[in-house]
Amino acid sequence: MRFILLLIGGLVLANIVSATFIWPPSNGAPPPRESIVNAATQQGPEPWIEREKSLAGSRDNVRRNVFTTLDKPWSAYCTPAGHKELLNTVNYYYDQREAEVLTKVSAYGERARQFVIEKWSTTDDNRIERLIGETYGRGYFSLKELESRARTRLAAQTRDVQVVAKPCSG
């Protein structure tokens, strides 16, 4: 009897050892693959990605503020305060865009330029540029009234636009 108990105990112990160390149970998942190591994976994520989450929120706030001004009735731009707000909004928008590009390029080199340009090329940015171009084309402000960053950017964007109306005069 003692022999049978020792035999059964030995078999149980052998089963536990083999199941643990020789044939671990499969959970249905494939075994882990080896990591691919090359120049791109050794480099890691681009260094400017670390702050991207906070900057994305900042860009969204800029866009919201610009839409608040650009969604006003056209006549709002004919008052001195409304005209000043319009100019400040246009200047602010283009200044924020250009400042982020210059900051990233200065800190991280030319590789960061395309990344920032893409982040400022959303559907909302396209709509903002269209609205600013329409407002300019209708004569609510001139390029001379803008700061240099906004003037340069908007001049390129509206080079074929003929401004003939002066909606706020008279």
Buried (B, 14 or more C-beta within 10 A) or exposed (E): EEEEEEEEEEEEEEEEEEEEEEEEEEEEEEEEEEEEEEEEEEEEEEBBEEEBEEBEEEBEEBBEBBBEBBEBEEEBBBEEEBBEBBBEBBBBBBBBBBEBBEBBBEEBEEEBBEBBEEBBEEEBBEBBBEBBBBBBBBBBBEEEBBBEBBBBBBEEBBEEBEBEEEEBEE
